[in-house]
Structures are given as C-alpha cells and as structure tokens.
Amino acid sequence: MSQDRYRDSIKRLNELGFTELEATVYAYLVENSPATAYRVAQAIGKPVANTYKAVQALYQKGAVMIDETQNRLCQAVAPQEVLDKLKASFLERHRQAGEALSNLKPTATAEKIFSLTTPEQVLERCRKLIENAERVILIDAYPGVVETLRPWLEAATKKKITVVLQAYEPTAIDGVEIVDFQHAPQMLGRWRGNWLIIVVDGAEYLFAFLGDDGATVHKAIWCASAFLALPQHSNLAHSFRASIIEDLLKKGATAASIQDELKRTEEWMVMGSRGYDKLATEFSG
C-alpha cells in the first residue's frame, strides 16, 4: 500500500482522534472492503496482531463492521456516516463539558491585563466583546480588520447597541456610525500593519497591532477592568467627537450645527453604564 495516496486522509483522521494505525486501516478499507484483518495487515505492511487491535478499535468507534459469518470480513462504514457519528459525539461531549464547567467559579480577573498572541485569539476575543455588549461599542480600526468585524457589528446594531467606528478609508456598515479619521493617510503611512482598538460599555477593552499578512500579532492585550476601561472609553469618545468637529469646521459648518453635533455625541460619553456599575461594585467594599 502506498502511503502517499492516503496521507491526507490519514492526517485528517488523526486530527479527529484516530491513531495512525486506525486511520491507515480505515483508509485502506474504504477502498478495499470487504477484507480480513490479515489481508489488511499484509496490504499496509503492519503486524497482524496490531492490525487486529486497530480493527477492533474501529469497530468500537462505529467505523468498521465485521461479518462474523464469513471469515470475519471487515467492511468500512461509509465516511460520511462515520463523520456524522463523530460530530454527534463531539457535540454531546461539548454539551457535557459546558454543564460541568458552568458549575465552577472562575477566579476574578478584573484587574488583570492579558496578552493575546495569535490572530485567532484576538478576533475571537473581539467577537465575544461585541456579542456581550449591552449598550455601546467604540472602535478604532484599520481597513484590514474592518471586514472581519462587519457581520459582528451588524448583529450588534440589530440588538439596538450603539456602534461607532472610526475608519481610515471610506466604508459603510449597516447600523454603524462611521467617523472618518481626518489624518488617515498619514497614519496609514506611518504604521504598516493593522491597528485595532475596541472598548465595550466602558467595561472591557482590547488593543491590538496585527501584521499586514493577517497571520502575525505584534502586540495585543485585553482587559476587563472598568477602572482601566472607562478612561479608554472616554478617550475614544473624545477622539471621535474631535474628528467630527474638525470635519465640520473644514466644511464651514455654522456654530449652531457644531453645537448640535456636540450635544448629540455627548451621549457617547455617558453610555459606558456597565463600566460605571462595575467600577462601583469593585470599590463598594
């Protein structure tokens, strides 16, 4: 048996919990059923005793059927049926693990700042922050990450969450207020990569500087301390308001229209209610 032909299938089965030998036996049987375990061992060049054990393990996994009436011929169960069983088993174990872990009491992490080291960690934490938002999300994001955030932000606006994004190139996202950064070309030219700042409800924040390639993280942190998140919320809100007013001044807006805009955006300053509530709780004792 040439391993080259089966290599990718064996690798994928390894990732699903099959041993190297189990994966090799199953892959062979998919194309060569029915066959005795002895015949399989000869074909794949493995010891007969070990192959018999692998066949038995596959039988226990529901990946192989054994015909007891015909010299114990082994028949591979159809791959899609096997994958469906594995998926159902994983989901059930996932549910059970969730129930067990829900009974544990996590250690408080309010004052800790955590480093995130992979793009997957950064984006998953962003998704969680956005999903858990209760009132307001303030974001400063370079173009390279905006498209990834788009569906999560649109979902947040459908829950009546206020979402304000400071962007560095023209963009539009349903329900999201876009603030055009007035000095975008200079910033994009100075910092090669993808900056991302997100503050949710004045209660949590994430800062990240990702590589241009989307596969590297230069630096990223996440913190759930309201004591630290509230100032970041205030800083972003002030920065967004400054960009809006600067744009109005360039367009020759009247003093009255500028005052109206200042009054409207002032609401952003007080929307971090969850952060204020958390801070009050942290210092109440």
VEXDREN-2710 file (C-alpha; in Angstrom, 1 decimal):
% VEXDREN-2710
k/r/px/py/pz
1/MET/0.0/0.0/0.0
2/SER/1.4/3.4/-1.0
3/GLN/1.2/5.8/1.9
4/ASP/1.3/8.8/-0.4
5/ARG/-2.1/8.1/-1.8
6/TYR/-3.7/8.0/1.7
7/ARG/-1.6/10.5/3.5
8/ASP/-4.0/13.4/3.7
9/SER/-6.9/11.2/4.7
10/ILE/-4.8/9.7/7.5
11/LYS/-3.7/13.1/8.7
12/ARG/-7.3/14.3/8.9
13/LEU/-8.4/11.2/10.7
14/ASN/-5.6/11.7/13.2
15/GLU/-7.0/15.1/13.9
16/LEU/-10.3/13.6/14.6
17/GLY/-8.9/11.2/17.3
18/PHE/-7.9/8.1/15.2
19/THR/-4.5/6.6/15.9
20/GLU/-2.0/6.4/12.9
21/LEU/-2.7/2.7/12.5
22/GLU/-6.5/3.1/12.9
23/ALA/-6.5/5.8/10.3
24/THR/-4.4/3.7/7.9
25/VAL/-6.6/0.6/8.3
26/TYR/-9.8/2.6/7.8
27/ALA/-8.5/4.5/4.7
28/TYR/-7.5/1.1/3.2
29/LEU/-10.8/-0.4/3.9
30/VAL/-12.8/2.5/2.4
31/GLU/-11.4/1.4/-1.0
32/ASN/-10.8/-2.3/-0.4
33/SER/-13.8/-3.6/1.6
34/PRO/-14.5/-6.3/2.5
35/ALA/-11.2/-7.7/3.6
36/THR/-9.9/-9.8/6.5
37/ALA/-7.7/-8.1/9.1
38/TYR/-5.0/-10.4/8.0
39/ARG/-5.3/-9.2/4.4
40/VAL/-5.3/-5.6/5.6
41/ALA/-2.1/-6.1/7.7
42/GLN/-0.4/-7.6/4.6
43/ALA/-1.5/-4.7/2.4
44/ILE/-0.4/-1.9/4.8
45/GLY/2.7/-3.6/6.0
46/LYS/1.8/-3.7/9.7
47/PRO/2.0/-6.5/12.2
48/VAL/-1.1/-8.7/12.2
49/ALA/-1.7/-8.5/15.9
50/ASN/-1.6/-4.7/15.9
51/THR/-3.9/-4.6/12.9
52/TYR/-6.4/-6.8/14.6
53/LYS/-6.4/-4.4/17.6
54/ALA/-6.9/-1.5/15.2
55/VAL/-9.8/-3.2/13.5
56/GLN/-11.4/-3.8/16.9
57/ALA/-10.9/-0.2/17.9
58/LEU/-12.5/1.0/14.7
59/TYR/-15.4/-1.4/15.3
60/GLN/-15.9/0.2/18.7
61/LYS/-15.9/3.7/17.1
62/GLY/-18.6/2.5/14.6
63/ALA/-16.2/3.0/11.7
64/VAL/-16.0/-0.7/10.7
65/MET/-18.4/-3.6/10.5
66/ILE/-17.3/-7.2/11.0
67/ASP/-19.1/-10.0/9.3
68/GLU/-19.0/-12.9/11.8
69/THR/-20.3/-15.4/9.2
70/GLN/-17.6/-15.0/6.5
71/ASN/-14.2/-15.4/8.0
72/ARG/-14.6/-12.1/9.9
73/LEU/-14.5/-9.9/6.8
74/CYS/-14.2/-6.2/7.6
75/GLN/-16.3/-3.6/5.9
76/ALA/-15.7/0.1/6.2
77/VAL/-18.7/2.2/7.2
78/ALA/-19.3/5.0/4.7
79/PRO/-17.1/8.0/5.5
80/GLN/-20.0/10.5/5.8
81/GLU/-21.7/8.2/8.3
82/VAL/-18.6/8.0/10.3
83/LEU/-18.1/11.8/10.3
84/ASP/-21.7/12.3/11.3
85/LYS/-21.2/10.0/14.3
86/LEU/-18.0/11.8/15.3
87/LYS/-19.7/15.1/15.0
88/ALA/-22.7/14.0/17.2
89/SER/-20.3/12.5/19.8
90/PHE/-18.2/15.7/19.9
91/LEU/-21.3/17.9/20.3
92/GLU/-22.6/15.7/23.2
93/ARG/-19.2/15.8/24.9
94/HIS/-19.1/19.6/24.3
95/ARG/-22.5/19.9/26.0
96/GLN/-21.5/17.8/28.9
97/ALA/-18.3/19.8/29.4
98/GLY/-20.2/23.0/29.3
99/GLU/-22.5/21.8/32.0
100/ALA/-19.6/20.6/34.2
101/LEU/-17.6/23.8/33.7
102/SER/-20.7/26.0/34.4
103/ASN/-20.6/24.8/38.0
104/LEU/-17.1/26.1/38.5
105/LYS/-16.5/29.6/39.8
106/PRO/-13.8/31.4/37.7
107/THR/-11.1/33.4/39.5
108/ALA/-11.8/37.1/39.3
109/THR/-9.8/38.8/36.6
110/ALA/-10.9/42.4/36.9
111/GLU/-7.5/44.0/37.4
112/LYS/-5.5/41.7/35.0
113/ILE/-4.3/42.6/31.6
114/PHE/-3.9/39.6/29.3
115/SER/-1.6/39.3/26.3
116/LEU/-3.1/37.8/23.2
117/THR/-0.6/36.1/20.9
118/THR/-2.4/34.8/17.8
119/PRO/-4.8/36.5/15.3
120/GLU/-7.3/33.8/16.2
121/GLN/-7.2/34.8/19.9
122/VAL/-7.6/38.5/19.0
123/LEU/-10.5/38.0/16.7
124/GLU/-12.3/35.5/19.0
125/ARG/-12.0/37.9/21.9
126/CYS/-13.3/40.8/19.7
127/ARG/-16.3/38.6/18.7
128/LYS/-17.0/37.9/22.4
129/LEU/-16.7/41.5/23.4
130/ILE/-19.1/42.6/20.6
131/GLU/-21.6/39.8/21.3
132/ASN/-21.7/40.6/25.1
133/ALA/-22.1/44.4/24.6
134/GLU/-25.1/45.9/26.3
135/ARG/-25.2/49.5/25.2
136/VAL/-22.2/50.9/23.3
137/ILE/-19.2/49.7/21.2
138/LEU/-16.5/52.2/20.3
139/ILE/-14.0/51.0/17.7
140/ASP/-10.9/52.5/16.0
141/ALA/-9.9/50.0/13.3
142/TYR/-7.6/50.0/10.3
143/PRO/-9.1/48.8/7.0
144/GLY/-7.5/45.3/7.2
145/VAL/-9.7/44.3/10.1
146/VAL/-12.9/46.1/9.4
147/GLU/-14.3/43.5/7.0
148/THR/-13.8/40.7/9.6
149/LEU/-15.7/42.8/12.2
150/ARG/-18.5/43.7/9.9
151/PRO/-21.0/40.8/10.5
152/TRP/-20.5/41.0/14.3
153/LEU/-21.1/44.8/14.3
154/GLU/-24.2/44.5/12.1
155/ALA/-25.6/41.9/14.5
156/ALA/-24.9/44.2/17.5
157/THR/-26.8/47.1/15.9
158/LYS/-29.8/44.8/15.4
159/LYS/-29.9/44.4/19.2
160/LYS/-30.1/48.2/19.4
161/ILE/-26.4/48.6/20.5
162/THR/-24.8/51.9/19.6
163/VAL/-21.8/51.2/17.5
164/VAL/-19.3/53.9/16.4
165/LEU/-16.4/53.1/14.2
166/GLN/-13.5/55.4/13.4
167/ALA/-12.4/54.3/9.9
168/TYR/-9.3/55.1/7.8
169/GLU/-10.9/54.7/4.4
170/PRO/-14.4/55.1/3.1
171/THR/-16.7/52.3/4.3
172/ALA/-20.3/51.7/5.3
173/ILE/-21.7/49.1/7.7
174/ASP/-25.5/48.8/8.3
175/GLY/-26.5/50.5/11.5
176/VAL/-22.9/51.6/12.4
177/GLU/-22.0/55.3/12.6
178/ILE/-18.8/55.8/10.7
179/VAL/-16.4/58.6/11.8
180/ASP/-13.8/59.5/9.2
181/PHE/-10.4/59.9/10.7
182/GLN/-9.1/63.3/9.4
183/HIS/-5.5/62.3/9.2
184/ALA/-5.9/58.8/7.8
185/PRO/-3.2/58.9/5.0
186/GLN/-0.5/60.0/7.5
187/MET/-1.4/57.3/10.0
188/LEU/-1.6/54.5/7.4
189/GLY/1.7/55.5/6.0
190/ARG/3.4/55.7/9.4
191/TRP/2.1/52.4/10.8
192/ARG/2.4/49.4/8.5
193/GLY/0.0/46.8/9.8
194/ASN/-3.5/46.8/11.3
195/TRP/-4.3/48.7/14.4
196/LEU/-7.5/47.8/16.3
197/ILE/-8.9/49.4/19.5
198/ILE/-12.3/48.3/20.8
199/VAL/-14.0/49.4/24.0
200/VAL/-17.3/47.9/25.1
201/ASP/-19.7/49.6/27.6
202/GLY/-16.7/51.3/29.3
203/ALA/-16.2/47.9/30.9
204/GLU/-13.7/46.0/28.7
205/TYR/-11.2/46.9/26.1
206/LEU/-8.9/45.3/23.6
207/PHE/-5.8/46.9/21.9
208/ALA/-4.1/45.0/19.0
209/PHE/-1.5/45.7/16.4
210/LEU/-1.6/43.0/13.8
211/GLY/0.7/42.4/10.8
212/ASP/-0.2/43.2/7.3
213/ASP/-0.3/39.5/6.5
214/GLY/-3.1/38.8/9.0
215/ALA/-1.1/35.9/10.4
216/THR/1.0/37.7/13.0
217/VAL/0.4/39.7/16.1
218/HIS/2.9/42.4/17.0
219/LYS/1.2/43.1/20.3
220/ALA/-2.3/42.6/21.7
221/ILE/-3.9/43.0/25.1
222/TRP/-7.3/42.5/26.6
223/CYS/-8.6/43.8/29.9
224/ALA/-11.9/43.6/31.8
225/SER/-11.2/46.2/34.4
226/ALA/-13.7/49.0/34.5
227/PHE/-11.1/51.1/36.3
228/LEU/-8.9/50.9/33.2
229/ALA/-11.6/50.6/30.5
230/LEU/-13.5/53.7/31.4
231/PRO/-10.6/56.1/30.6
232/GLN/-10.2/54.3/27.3
233/HIS/-13.9/54.7/26.6
234/SER/-13.7/58.4/27.3
235/ASN/-10.5/58.8/25.2
236/LEU/-12.1/57.2/22.2
237/ALA/-15.4/59.2/22.5
238/HIS/-13.4/62.4/22.7
239/SER/-11.3/61.4/19.7
240/PHE/-14.3/60.6/17.6
241/ARG/-16.0/63.9/18.5
242/ALA/-12.9/65.8/17.7
243/SER/-12.7/64.2/14.2
244/ILE/-16.4/65.0/13.6
245/ILE/-16.0/68.7/14.6
246/GLU/-12.8/69.0/12.6
247/ASP/-14.6/67.8/9.5
248/LEU/-17.5/70.2/10.2
249/LEU/-15.1/73.1/10.5
250/LYS/-13.4/72.2/7.3
251/LYS/-16.8/72.3/5.6
252/GLY/-17.6/75.7/7.0
253/ALA/-20.4/74.5/9.3
254/THR/-22.3/77.0/11.4
255/ALA/-21.8/77.4/15.1
256/ALA/-25.3/76.1/15.7
257/SER/-24.8/72.9/13.8
258/ILE/-21.5/72.3/15.6
259/GLN/-23.3/72.8/18.9
260/ASP/-26.0/70.3/17.8
261/GLU/-23.3/67.7/16.9
262/LEU/-21.5/68.2/20.2
263/LYS/-24.8/67.7/22.1
264/ARG/-25.6/64.6/20.1
265/THR/-22.2/62.9/20.5
266/GLU/-22.1/63.8/24.2
267/GLU/-24.3/60.9/24.7
268/TRP/-21.4/58.6/23.9
269/MET/-19.6/59.9/26.9
270/VAL/-22.2/58.6/29.3
271/MET/-23.1/55.4/27.6
272/GLY/-20.5/53.3/29.4
273/SER/-23.0/52.5/32.1
274/ARG/-21.8/48.9/32.6
275/GLY/-18.3/50.2/33.2
276/TYR/-19.6/52.7/35.9
277/ASP/-21.7/49.9/37.5
278/LYS/-18.7/47.6/37.6
279/LEU/-16.4/50.2/39.0
280/ALA/-18.9/51.0/41.7
281/THR/-19.1/47.3/42.6
282/GLU/-15.3/46.9/42.6
283/PHE/-14.9/49.7/45.1
284/SER/-18.1/49.3/47.1
285/GLY/-16.3/47.0/49.7
END
